[in-house]
Amino acid sequence: MPHGSIDKALHHDDGGGGVLLSWEQRRNVAVGLASALAYLHQECEQQVIHRDIKSSNVMLDANFNARLGDFGLARLMDHDKSPVSTLTAGTRGYLEPEYLHYGKATEKTDVFNYGIVLLELACGRRPIER
């Protein structure tokens, strides 16, 4: 993706600068990511639970539109079935407490992750600073 991840855009750790996201661009990223989650959770034949929504997995295209990537931890679920316990997977700082406790990822897990990304967009800080 031409503009890399929102992690790179928000945090200039590598000394390479990156891009500065305006408030309008940040809002567009938030809306675009919410639309992607709505599609994965409600419109797909089987529900897709991403399980690793974080700023480094949200890429920016040439027009600064959000594109969700890295579906390596994603799971498919029938819309009307209860989640099955799995080994907890994801990134520290983005994990939902209930998921850590019960090991059951649901669409609520992704929505929690989305909320952390929103805070990161608004504050410009990582969920866990080093």
N, C-alpha and C positions, 0 to 999 in steps of 0.2 A: 504494500500500500504506500502511496506517495508520501504521506505525512507520518507514517509509523503509528505507534500506539499513543493513546492519550496519556499513558504513563510517561512516555518520552516527552510529550508536549508539555505536561505539567511539571515534571521534575527533570532538571537539567544536570543530572549527576555525572554524565559522561564528558562534560565540558564542551560538548559539541553544539550547545545552544538549543536547537530545536525550534519549535514554533510557539508563539504566544497565543493562546486561545482567548478570543474576546468573550464577553458574557453571552452574546447571541450564539456564538459557536458552541459554547458550553451547554446552553439550553438545547440547541439542536442535537448535540450528542446525547443528552439525557432523553429527549423525546425519541430519537432514533433507536436508542438501546431499549427503551420501554416498548416500542413497536415490535422490535425483534423478539423480545420476551413474550409479548402477547401472541405473536405468531407461533412461537415454539410451544407455548403452554396451551393455547386454545384452538388454533387453526390447523395444526398438523393432525394427520390421521391418528398417530400415536403421540402422546405428550412427550416432548423432549425436555429432560431436566439437564441443564448444562453442568452444574456443580462446581464451576470454577470461573464465575464472572468476576473479573478484576480489571483494573485499568490497563494492564499489559496485554489483555486479551481483547481489548476494544481498539480496533484499528480505524484510522482516518483516511478516507479516499481523497482524491484530488479536490473535491468540493467540501472537504471537512465533514462528510457524512460518516456516521458511526457504522462500523461493520464488526459484528461479533465473530470471533474466531476461536480456535483451539477447542474442538469438541472431543478431545481425547478422553475426558472423564465423563462425558455425557451418557445418559441412560434413557432408554425408551420405556414408557409406561402407558398402559391403557388408561384412558381418561377416568374410568369408573372404578379403578382398583386401588387398594391401599398400597403404600410404598413398602418395599422389602428392605430389611436391614442390609447394609453393605459396609465394607470397610470405609471409614471416613476418608474422604479425599477432598483436596482443595488447597487453598493457600491461607496460611495464618494471617489473621487480621481481617479476613473476609468471611470466615466461617460462622454460620448461624449457631448459637449456643445449643439449641434443641437438636440440631444435626450432630453436634459433637457428643451430646449426651445419649441420644437414642440410635444414632447411625442410620436414620431414615431420611433420605433426601426427597423433598417434594418441590413443587413450584414455589412454595414459601421460602425455601432455601435460596433459590435464585433471586427472589424478590428482596430478601435480606442482603444478599451480595450486591444487588443493584443499589440499594440504599447506601451501602458503604461507598460505592463508586460515585453516587451523587454527592456525598459529603466530600469526597476527594476532589470532585469537580468544583464544588463551591469554595472549599478552603485552600485547595492547592497543596495539601499535605497528605502524605501516605497514612494509611490506617495505623501502621506501626512504624515509628521513626527509628532509625538505627542509632 
